[in-house]
Amino acid sequence: MLWCVRDFYVSGKGTLAPWAPPQNLVIVGLYRYSRNPMYVTVAVILLGWAAAFRSVGLLLYALAVIVAFHLRVVLGEEPWLAKQHGAAWQQYTRRVRRWF
């Protein structure tokens, strides 16, 4: 996760904060393998906790978070990125999958 935050700052020239998003499309580091490695990281951690504690409640929470992430990405972030980065975004989406 910290690697991705660093890539946002160094490569993207921005931050995770919505008021200071990356100016450049970040396609380095873990973004070469997933368009959303930070969301994947959080999902894996939550699923790991659910498994480690054998908790149905944590599993349901993890699944709810995963659905929320998916909706946020598909309905909010991806359209914004397509508008901001145009052809570069389209080329990137053809090369790198959304999640895995």
Backbone bond lengths (Angstrom), bond angles and torsions (degrees), N, CA, C in turn:
res aa  C-N    CA-C-N  psi(-1)  N-CA   C-N-CA  omega(-1)  CA-C   N-CA-C  phi
1 M - - - 1.446 - - 1.533 110.74 -
2 L 1.332 116.15 -44.09 1.468 119.87 179.07 1.529 111.61 -64.04
3 W 1.320 116.71 -34.54 1.462 121.26 176.51 1.535 109.52 -58.68
4 C 1.326 116.67 -43.65 1.466 121.20 -179.98 1.523 111.63 -66.63
5 V 1.319 117.11 -40.64 1.459 120.74 177.69 1.525 109.35 -61.22
6 R 1.329 116.42 -42.46 1.460 121.08 177.27 1.531 111.14 -60.82
7 D 1.344 116.48 -43.78 1.469 120.29 179.25 1.524 111.47 -63.24
8 F 1.335 117.54 -35.98 1.461 120.59 175.76 1.520 110.10 -59.81
9 Y 1.323 115.74 -42.57 1.467 120.62 -176.80 1.530 111.54 -74.83
10 V 1.330 117.09 -48.80 1.470 121.11 -173.67 1.522 111.77 -77.12
11 S 1.312 117.03 -54.29 1.463 121.10 -175.60 1.524 112.26 -82.48
12 G 1.337 115.83 -40.16 1.458 120.18 -175.98 1.508 114.78 -85.57
13 K 1.324 117.14 -16.29 1.469 122.44 -177.88 1.532 111.13 58.76
14 G 1.346 115.15 44.33 1.452 120.34 178.95 1.522 110.54 -161.18
15 T 1.316 115.58 -163.24 1.463 121.16 -176.91 1.529 109.55 -134.57
16 L 1.340 115.40 -178.32 1.465 120.82 173.82 1.518 111.72 -75.75
17 A 1.306 116.66 -18.81 1.463 121.26 -176.07 1.529 110.39 -65.29
18 P 1.332 117.36 134.94 1.462 120.10 -179.91 1.525 113.75 -61.92
19 W 1.325 117.55 -24.81 1.465 120.18 179.65 1.530 112.38 -84.66
20 A 1.337 117.85 -7.21 1.470 121.01 177.68 1.529 109.90 -142.01
21 P 1.351 117.14 58.69 1.467 119.25 -177.41 1.529 110.94 -69.80
22 P 1.329 116.83 163.42 1.461 119.33 177.44 1.523 111.19 -57.58
23 Q 1.322 115.51 139.22 1.458 120.92 177.76 1.521 111.15 -80.87
24 N 1.334 116.14 -29.54 1.457 121.98 -179.88 1.517 109.75 -107.98
25 L 1.320 116.61 148.67 1.456 121.46 175.33 1.524 108.52 -67.05
26 V 1.325 116.70 125.03 1.466 121.56 -177.66 1.522 108.62 -89.06
27 I 1.345 115.77 115.14 1.466 121.14 -177.68 1.530 111.24 -132.02
28 V 1.314 116.24 20.47 1.462 121.47 -179.59 1.518 109.85 -107.70
29 G 1.323 116.18 174.20 1.462 120.86 176.37 1.511 111.19 61.55
30 L 1.319 116.25 -135.19 1.462 120.93 -179.43 1.523 112.92 -67.72
31 Y 1.327 116.64 -17.33 1.467 120.71 177.58 1.532 111.88 -70.46
32 R 1.307 117.69 -7.11 1.471 120.86 173.17 1.523 110.80 -76.01
33 Y 1.341 117.17 -18.02 1.465 121.99 -175.04 1.526 113.15 -113.56
34 S 1.300 117.34 -24.99 1.458 122.83 -179.07 1.521 108.19 -147.42
35 R 1.321 116.40 138.81 1.465 118.71 176.87 1.520 111.35 -75.18
36 N 1.324 117.38 -12.91 1.469 121.34 -175.83 1.523 112.25 -137.94
37 P 1.326 118.21 57.15 1.465 118.67 -174.99 1.529 114.50 -65.54
38 M 1.320 118.50 -26.40 1.469 118.89 178.77 1.525 110.91 -70.69
39 Y 1.313 117.35 -41.30 1.460 120.25 176.53 1.527 110.27 -64.49
40 V 1.330 116.61 -40.64 1.469 120.46 178.22 1.527 109.81 -61.26
41 T 1.323 116.88 -42.32 1.467 121.19 179.13 1.523 111.46 -59.51
42 V 1.312 116.70 -48.09 1.464 120.36 -179.89 1.528 110.09 -62.78
43 A 1.320 117.86 -42.92 1.465 121.40 179.79 1.528 111.10 -61.85
44 V 1.324 117.15 -42.94 1.466 120.61 179.62 1.533 110.63 -65.04
45 I 1.318 116.92 -40.65 1.469 120.10 177.69 1.527 110.41 -61.71
46 L 1.332 117.08 -47.41 1.465 120.09 -179.18 1.530 111.63 -63.41
47 L 1.331 116.73 -42.02 1.464 119.85 177.88 1.526 110.80 -65.83
48 G 1.329 116.40 -36.55 1.461 120.66 176.82 1.514 112.08 -63.74
49 W 1.338 116.33 -42.23 1.462 119.65 176.94 1.529 110.49 -62.59
50 A 1.331 116.21 -43.54 1.468 119.84 179.69 1.525 110.58 -59.56
51 A 1.328 116.41 -41.64 1.473 120.01 179.29 1.526 111.18 -70.34
52 A 1.323 116.56 -44.58 1.467 120.41 -177.16 1.525 111.97 -62.35
53 F 1.316 116.00 -39.47 1.466 120.21 -178.71 1.529 112.77 -94.78
54 R 1.339 115.39 -0.09 1.475 121.41 -178.18 1.524 110.68 47.95
55 S 1.336 112.91 51.38 1.461 119.95 -173.71 1.527 111.40 -111.75
56 V 1.308 115.47 117.69 1.462 120.45 175.59 1.528 109.87 -66.46
57 G 1.314 116.58 -37.81 1.465 120.56 178.19 1.517 112.03 -59.66
58 L 1.331 116.48 -46.22 1.472 119.89 177.68 1.523 111.36 -65.47
59 L 1.334 116.86 -36.06 1.463 120.15 177.54 1.522 110.33 -63.49
60 L 1.318 117.17 -45.41 1.468 120.48 178.43 1.526 111.17 -63.30
61 Y 1.327 115.64 -39.89 1.466 119.85 176.38 1.527 110.50 -61.88
62 A 1.334 117.10 -46.27 1.470 121.49 179.39 1.523 110.53 -59.23
63 L 1.314 116.78 -43.93 1.466 119.99 -179.83 1.526 111.57 -64.96
64 A 1.325 117.03 -39.12 1.464 120.65 176.87 1.529 111.01 -63.60
65 V 1.325 116.28 -42.02 1.471 120.58 178.58 1.525 110.04 -64.32
66 I 1.323 117.20 -41.70 1.469 121.31 179.58 1.528 110.60 -61.95
67 V 1.316 117.29 -43.51 1.465 120.56 177.47 1.527 110.15 -63.29
68 A 1.319 117.43 -43.06 1.467 121.04 178.30 1.528 111.09 -61.86
69 F 1.330 117.01 -42.93 1.466 120.64 176.81 1.526 110.66 -59.13
70 H 1.325 115.90 -46.22 1.469 120.03 -177.99 1.532 110.66 -60.48
71 L 1.317 116.49 -46.19 1.461 119.99 179.55 1.520 111.60 -63.89
72 R 1.322 116.69 -41.50 1.470 120.17 178.71 1.526 111.23 -61.29
73 V 1.332 115.88 -43.77 1.463 120.62 -178.31 1.525 110.63 -66.91
74 V 1.324 116.68 -50.91 1.467 121.11 -174.41 1.531 112.16 -69.61
75 L 1.313 117.02 -42.29 1.462 120.32 -175.10 1.526 114.21 -89.37
76 G 1.323 117.44 -24.54 1.464 119.90 -175.50 1.513 115.03 -115.74
77 E 1.309 116.20 -61.25 1.464 119.63 -171.15 1.524 113.57 -69.97
78 E 1.322 117.13 -45.87 1.468 118.56 -176.33 1.531 112.89 -64.83
79 P 1.337 119.29 -43.73 1.471 117.67 175.80 1.536 112.40 -61.21
80 W 1.331 116.55 -38.59 1.467 119.99 178.65 1.528 110.77 -64.58
81 L 1.338 116.45 -44.44 1.469 120.36 179.18 1.524 111.49 -64.14
82 A 1.325 117.11 -38.76 1.474 120.54 177.73 1.523 110.26 -62.30
83 K 1.328 116.14 -40.37 1.467 120.51 179.29 1.535 111.21 -68.72
84 Q 1.329 116.77 -41.78 1.465 121.37 -176.90 1.520 113.74 -73.21
85 H 1.346 116.27 -36.86 1.461 119.51 -170.13 1.525 114.50 -116.71
86 G 1.316 117.69 -1.90 1.458 123.22 172.01 1.522 115.71 47.93
87 A 1.337 115.48 -120.90 1.466 121.90 -174.91 1.525 112.24 -62.35
88 A 1.319 117.53 -35.25 1.470 120.33 179.31 1.524 110.31 -62.51
89 W 1.345 116.73 -39.79 1.457 120.72 177.91 1.532 110.58 -66.12
90 Q 1.316 116.80 -44.50 1.471 120.30 -179.70 1.519 111.20 -61.01
91 Q 1.306 116.85 -42.33 1.464 120.95 178.54 1.536 110.13 -64.83
92 Y 1.291 116.53 -42.40 1.467 121.59 179.08 1.529 111.17 -62.03
93 T 1.329 117.68 -43.16 1.466 120.45 -178.55 1.523 111.84 -67.26
94 R 1.312 117.84 -26.55 1.468 120.44 176.27 1.530 111.10 -74.04
95 R 1.313 116.51 -25.97 1.464 121.83 -175.55 1.530 113.40 -94.53
96 V 1.332 117.07 -32.26 1.469 121.23 -172.77 1.526 109.21 -125.18
97 R 1.316 115.30 132.01 1.471 120.73 -178.79 1.531 110.54 -75.02
98 R 1.333 115.08 158.79 1.464 121.17 -176.99 1.526 112.04 -61.97
99 W 1.321 117.27 -46.78 1.460 120.26 -174.71 1.533 112.41 -112.28
100 F 1.315 117.18 -62.60 1.470 120.94 -176.91 1.512 110.70 -123.17
